[in-house]
């Protein structure tokens, strides 16, 4: 879902219609559209915290800079 939103942003339904037919994910065979909506809503609800965590895990900043941000 995240890769889809980064590569070719579309609506949530666009993820369901296009992405799952082009990606091999055996663990998602029983996935329902409602599950996708719930997962994306949960990610969106916590997006600020997630973005901050990803930034600090991937940014190459000196230690004192991280404390000031």
Secondary structure, DSSP 8 states (H G I E B T S, - for coil): -HHHHHHS---HHHIIIIIHHHS--GGGTT--HHHHHHHHHHHHHTHHHHHHHHHHHH----HHHHHH-
